[in-house]
Amino acid sequence: MVIDVARVISAVPDFKRFSSVRELHRLVDSLSAKSASFRVEVAGTSEGGSPIHHVRYGRGAVKVLLVGFPHANEPIGGLTVFSLLSLLAQGHSQLTHSNVEWHIVPCIDPDGAELNEAWTQCAFTLESYLRGFHRQELRDQAECSFPINHKRLVFDQPTHEARVLQDILSRVRPDLYYSLHNAWVGGAFFALTRGIDSGSYLQLYELLASHQIPLRGNAQPGDVKLAEGVFQMATVKGLYDRLEKVLPHPEYALRSGACSWEYLEEIKSDALTFVAELPHVRHPVDGSIADTGQSYRHLKLRIDADNKYLVTVILDEWEHVKDDLDVRSPLYKKVYNGIISQRDHLPEGLPAWVSKTRETLFNSAYSGTMTEGERFEVYQTDRFFVLCHCYEFVRLLCASPQTAFVERAIARLESLFRSALDELARVLEFYRYEAIDLGALARVQLGAGLIVINSLLRT
């Protein structure tokens, strides 16, 4: 039988804040006592020594694997797995009597998730997000450090967490892999490794509409559209091939491994991977198609120059403070791998940056004027997220011994970030951002997964 999605998500609780790693661990520890149908194991540990749990419930013809926190700064999945585990523990019949074998990894990256709790455990503001943000370089993430050998891109240095996930994927070999990513702002969109029935797409649209979450219908360069707001899962191989058309050495721009779903496709070609990218804040200008009359390329290049100047200041201050920094901090690893060791690639744009200078210069998509939505996206993605990544250096400075050099570096950089934030607050009108109800996000992400599960149960 198929799962009654509406009945399940109506039982999802409301949330006042995102789930912390400690709360997820506490819930997992209590499961075995609640039902003999749960099997809980520690599949491995993070680099920092935190347990990574693999929870199994029941048996069924369709094996489903859900993984929370594939990226450290994406906490909606924590609410989703908390809800699913709680409903299974309560014996919700639509879940326990479904023909599904549930496999759940509540948090694949506990170290990274905890470093984001400075913003996930308090009321949301853009400034708190920037000051509490942490996201490893691609090569240091659980999601993007799987082995790959494609043309000149060779990578075989998986993280602790990626090894754990690789082992779970190999043992479970799921029919559906639901990696619980989330976007940050804007409309929701979905990604699949292959298309499913059109009726399921309609149900996804209805689910979003019932929770007042808009659909992002437009594709980014390189996206393959399966349906409105539904895209084919991107791959590192595909990204390499696209960058190869504009960059002489795309391997230098990527410097990372494959994604987890690329590995799953290698070991089980008929497995289906699904992602529901939900925003947790919204802004009325996002997605606007009103023409600004301003040059798209000009703004992107100006932002590119501002970002590069900021990095030159960081590089300068690094030389003064490098002997005073806490080298054991994961923030040190992030800054060193993402900025310091990449200084030779700064003319093109650092690896974590979505936009690369050469592509901005020569991609015809940027040759005309931009819409209000595109202008918003440039400031939001090209500027704000680069600021977030760069601010991790200030976090490292604040967590290190407060020598005179460190204090001077903090003062200099805080002044730059203050000016950048003030400009963004004016341009993006910070007061117009609205946090989306967390319970609604959990219901939509869980419901979307159940819709795709039903598409498999019907086949």
MIROZA-581038 format. One record per residue (C-alpha): x, y, z. Coordinates in steps of 0.5 Angstrom, whole numbers. Each point is the difference from the previous one (the first is absolute). Example, Ala and Ser with C-alpha at 12.3 -4.5 7.8 and 13.67 -1.06 7.14 Angstrom:
<recs>
25 / -9 / 16
2 / 7 / -2
</recs>
This chain:
<recs>
0 / 0 / 0
2 / 7 / -1
1 / 5 / 6
-5 / 5 / 2
5 / 6 / -1
-5 / 5 / 3
-2 / -4 / 6
8 / -1 / 2
2 / 7 / -1
-6 / 2 / 4
3 / -3 / 6
7 / 3 / -1
1 / 5 / 6
1 / 7 / 0
7 / 3 / 2
3 / 6 / 3
7 / -1 / -3
4 / -5 / -4
2 / -6 / 3
7 / 0 / 4
5 / -6 / -1
-1 / -2 / 7
-8 / 0 / 0
1 / -5 / -6
5 / -4 / 4
-5 / 0 / 6
-6 / -3 / -5
4 / -5 / -3
3 / -3 / 7
-8 / 0 / 2
-2 / -4 / -6
2 / -7 / 2
-4 / 0 / 6
-6 / 3 / -4
-1 / -6 / -5
4 / -7 / -1
-1 / 2 / -8
5 / 5 / 1
8 / -2 / -1
5 / 5 / 1
7 / 0 / -1
6 / 5 / 0
2 / -1 / -7
6 / 4 / 1
3 / 7 / 3
1 / 7 / -2
7 / 3 / -1
-1 / 3 / 7
-2 / -7 / 3
-8 / 1 / 0
-4 / -6 / -1
-4 / -1 / -7
-6 / -4 / 1
-3 / -4 / -5
-8 / -2 / 2
-3 / -5 / -3
-8 / -2 / 1
-4 / -5 / -3
0 / -4 / -7
-3 / 1 / -6
1 / -1 / -8
2 / 7 / -1
7 / 2 / 4
0 / 8 / 2
6 / 3 / 3
0 / 7 / 2
6 / 4 / 2
0 / 7 / 4
5 / 5 / 0
3 / -2 / -6
3 / 8 / 0
1 / 2 / 7
-4 / 7 / -1
-6 / -4 / -3
-4 / -1 / 7
-7 / -1 / -3
1 / -8 / -1
1 / 0 / 8
-7 / 2 / 1
-2 / -5 / -5
4 / -6 / 3
-2 / 2 / 7
-8 / 0 / -3
1 / -7 / -4
3 / -3 / 6
-5 / 2 / 5
-6 / -2 / -4
4 / -7 / -1
1 / 0 / 7
-8 / 2 / 2
-2 / -6 / -5
-3 / 4 / -5
-3 / -5 / -4
1 / 3 / -7
7 / 0 / 1
1 / -7 / 4
-5 / -4 / -5
3 / 3 / -6
4 / -5 / -5
6 / 4 / 2
7 / -2 / 3
2 / 7 / 4
7 / 2 / 0
2 / 7 / 4
6 / 3 / 1
-2 / 6 / 4
6 / 4 / 0
6 / -2 / -5
4 / 6 / 2
-1 / 1 / 8
7 / 4 / 0
-2 / 5 / -5
-8 / 1 / 2
3 / 2 / 7
4 / 5 / -3
-7 / 3 / -3
-3 / 0 / 7
2 / 7 / 1
-6 / 2 / -5
-4 / -6 / 0
-2 / 0 / 7
-2 / 7 / 0
-5 / 5 / -3
2 / 1 / -7
3 / 6 / -3
5 / 1 / -6
5 / 3 / 5
0 / -6 / 4
0 / -5 / -5
7 / 3 / -3
3 / 0 / 7
-2 / -7 / 1
1 / -3 / -7
4 / -6 / -1
1 / -4 / -6
6 / -4 / -2
3 / 0 / -7
-2 / -5 / -5
5 / -4 / 1
-1 / 0 / 8
-7 / -2 / 0
-4 / -7 / 1
-4 / 2 / -7
6 / 2 / -5
6 / -4 / 2
-2 / -7 / -3
6 / -3 / -5
0 / 2 / -7
4 / -1 / -6
-3 / 4 / -6
5 / 3 / -5
5 / 4 / 4
-4 / 1 / 6
3 / -6 / 5
-2 / 0 / 7
0 / -5 / 5
0 / 3 / 7
-7 / -1 / 3
-1 / 3 / 7
-2 / -4 / 6
-7 / 1 / -1
0 / -2 / -7
3 / -6 / 1
-5 / -2 / 5
-6 / 2 / -5
4 / -4 / -6
0 / -6 / 5
-8 / 1 / 2
-2 / 1 / -8
4 / -6 / -1
-3 / -4 / 5
-7 / 2 / -1
0 / 1 / -7
-7 / 4 / 0
-5 / 1 / -5
-1 / 7 / 2
5 / 4 / 3
-3 / 7 / 3
6 / 4 / 1
-3 / 6 / 5
3 / 6 / -3
-3 / 7 / 0
0 / 6 / -4
1 / 7 / 4
-5 / 5 / -3
-4 / 0 / -6
-5 / -5 / -3
0 / -7 / 1
3 / -5 / -5
1 / -7 / -1
5 / -5 / -3
0 / -7 / -2
5 / -5 / -3
-6 / -2 / -5
-7 / 2 / -1
-6 / -2 / 3
-8 / 0 / -2
-3 / 6 / -1
-5 / -1 / 5
5 / 0 / 6
3 / 7 / -3
-7 / 3 / 1
0 / -3 / 7
6 / 4 / 1
-3 / 6 / -2
-6 / 0 / 4
4 / -2 / 6
4 / 7 / -1
-6 / 4 / -1
-4 / -3 / 6
6 / 3 / 4
1 / 6 / -4
7 / -1 / -2
1 / 2 / -7
3 / -4 / -6
7 / 2 / -3
-2 / -2 / -7
6 / 3 / -4
6 / -4 / -1
8 / 2 / 1
5 / -1 / -5
1 / -7 / -1
-6 / -3 / 3
-4 / -5 / -4
-8 / 1 / 1
-4 / -6 / 2
-6 / 4 / 1
-2 / 7 / 3
4 / 1 / 6
3 / -7 / -1
7 / -1 / -2
5 / -6 / -2
5 / -1 / 6
6 / 4 / -2
7 / -4 / 0
7 / 2 / 1
2 / -3 / -7
-6 / 4 / -3
3 / 6 / 3
7 / -1 / -2
-2 / -1 / -7
-4 / 7 / 0
6 / 3 / 3
5 / -3 / -5
-4 / 4 / -5
3 / 7 / 3
5 / -2 / 5
7 / -3 / -2
1 / -4 / 6
-7 / -1 / 3
3 / -5 / 5
3 / 6 / 3
-6 / 3 / 1
-4 / -6 / 3
6 / -3 / 4
-5 / -5 / 4
-3 / -7 / -1
-7 / -3 / -3
-6 / 1 / 4
-4 / -6 / 4
-5 / -1 / -5
5 / -1 / -6
3 / -6 / 4
-6 / -3 / 2
-2 / 0 / -8
7 / -4 / -1
-2 / -5 / 5
-8 / -1 / -2
-1 / 4 / -6
-8 / -1 / 1
0 / 4 / 6
-4 / 6 / 1
3 / 6 / 3
-5 / 6 / 2
2 / 7 / 3
-5 / 5 / 2
3 / 7 / 1
-4 / 4 / 4
1 / 7 / 3
0 / 2 / 7
-1 / 7 / -1
-3 / 4 / -6
0 / 7 / -3
-5 / 4 / -4
5 / 2 / -6
3 / -7 / -1
-3 / -3 / -6
-2 / 7 / -3
0 / 0 / -7
-1 / 8 / -1
6 / 2 / -4
5 / 5 / 4
3 / 3 / -6
7 / -1 / 3
6 / -4 / -3
0 / -8 / 3
7 / -1 / -2
2 / 7 / 3
-3 / -1 / 7
3 / -7 / 0
7 / 2 / -2
0 / 6 / 5
-2 / -5 / 6
5 / -5 / -3
5 / 6 / 1
-2 / 2 / 7
0 / -8 / 2
7 / 0 / -2
2 / 6 / 4
-2 / -3 / 6
4 / -6 / -1
6 / 4 / -1
-1 / 3 / 7
-1 / -7 / 3
6 / -2 / -4
4 / 6 / 3
-2 / -1 / 7
1 / -8 / 0
8 / 2 / -1
-1 / 4 / 7
-4 / -5 / 4
2 / -7 / -3
4 / -2 / 6
-5 / 2 / 5
-6 / -4 / -3
-3 / -6 / 3
2 / -5 / -5
-4 / -6 / 3
-7 / 4 / -2
-4 / -2 / -5
0 / 7 / -2
7 / 0 / -1
-1 / -6 / -5
-5 / 4 / -4
3 / 6 / 0
7 / -3 / -2
-3 / -5 / -6
-5 / 5 / -2
4 / 7 / 0
7 / 0 / 1
2 / -6 / -4
-4 / 2 / -6
3 / 7 / 0
3 / -2 / -7
-7 / -1 / -3
-3 / 7 / 3
0 / 3 / -7
-5 / -5 / -2
-4 / 0 / 6
1 / -5 / 6
-3 / -7 / 0
-6 / 1 / 4
-2 / 6 / -4
-6 / -1 / -4
2 / 5 / -6
7 / -1 / -3
3 / 6 / -3
1 / -2 / -7
-7 / -3 / -1
-3 / 7 / 3
4 / 3 / -6
-2 / -5 / -6
-6 / -3 / 2
-5 / 3 / -5
-6 / -1 / 6
3 / 6 / 3
1 / 5 / -6
-7 / 3 / 1
-4 / 4 / 6
-2 / -4 / 6
-7 / -1 / 3
-1 / 2 / 7
0 / -7 / 2
7 / -1 / -3
3 / 6 / 3
-3 / -3 / 7
4 / -6 / -2
7 / 3 / -1
0 / 4 / 6
-3 / -6 / 4
5 / -6 / -3
6 / 4 / -3
0 / 5 / 6
-3 / -3 / 6
2 / -7 / 0
7 / 2 / -2
0 / 5 / 6
-3 / -6 / 4
6 / -5 / -2
5 / 6 / 1
-2 / 2 / 7
2 / -7 / 3
7 / 3 / 0
-3 / 5 / 5
-3 / -6 / 4
7 / -3 / 0
3 / 6 / 3
-5 / 1 / 5
1 / -7 / 2
8 / 0 / 0
4 / 4 / 6
-1 / 7 / 0
7 / 3 / -2
1 / 7 / -3
0 / -3 / -7
-6 / -4 / 1
-4 / 6 / 3
3 / 5 / -5
-3 / -5 / -6
-6 / -1 / 4
-1 / 8 / 0
2 / 1 / -8
-5 / -6 / -2
-6 / 2 / 4
0 / 7 / -3
0 / -3 / -7
-5 / -5 / 2
-4 / 5 / 3
0 / 5 / -6
-2 / -6 / -5
-6 / -2 / 5
-2 / 7 / 0
0 / 0 / -8
-4 / -6 / 0
-5 / 2 / 5
-1 / 6 / -4
0 / -3 / -7
-4 / -7 / 2
-4 / 4 / 5
1 / -5 / 6
-6 / 2 / 4
-4 / -4 / -6
2 / -7 / 1
-4 / -4 / 4
1 / -7 / 3
-4 / -6 / -2
-4 / -4 / 5
5 / -5 / 2
-6 / -5 / 1
-2 / 1 / -7
7 / -1 / -3
0 / -7 / 4
-7 / -2 / -3
2 / 2 / -7
7 / -3 / 0
-3 / -7 / 3
-7 / 0 / -4
5 / 1 / -7
4 / -6 / 2
-7 / -4 / 1
-3 / 2 / -6
7 / -2 / -4
-1 / -7 / 4
-7 / -1 / -2
2 / 1 / -7
5 / -6 / 1
-5 / -4 / 4
-5 / 1 / -6
5 / -3 / -5
</recs>
